[in-house]
């Protein structure tokens, strides 16, 4: 998973993530990773249009965005 995060940081590659939030609600987000550590990732969320912090343990699935070859400047 770290390799995918690093690629997102270096190439501004959008990733699709399925995530369990604090309220136990499952959401799907498209992100561009900005920073990673052992417990959290910080990423620009294309849904919310802002930098968000996500717990790594709550990530159910993450993969490169399927439908786009575009790169973002965020």
C-alpha positions, 0 to 999 in steps of 0.5 A, a space after each residue: 500500500 505504501 508504494 501506491 501512496 508514494 506514487 500518488 504523492 510523486 505523480 499526483 495520481 488520484 486514488 479511489 478509496 473505500 473507507 470506514 469513518 468515525 461514525 462507522 459509515 462506509 464512504 468512497 472517496 477519490 484522493 491525492 495523497 499528500 503525506 503518509 505516516 504509520 497511522 494516518 494519511 493526509 490527502 486532498 479529497 476531491 469530494 470535499 475539495 479539501 485536505 483530509 486526514 484518514 486513519 490507515 486502519 480504516 481503509 478497506 480498499 484503495 486503488 488507482 482511479 479507474 476512469 482517469 489518466 489525468 493528473 491533478 495539481 493539488 
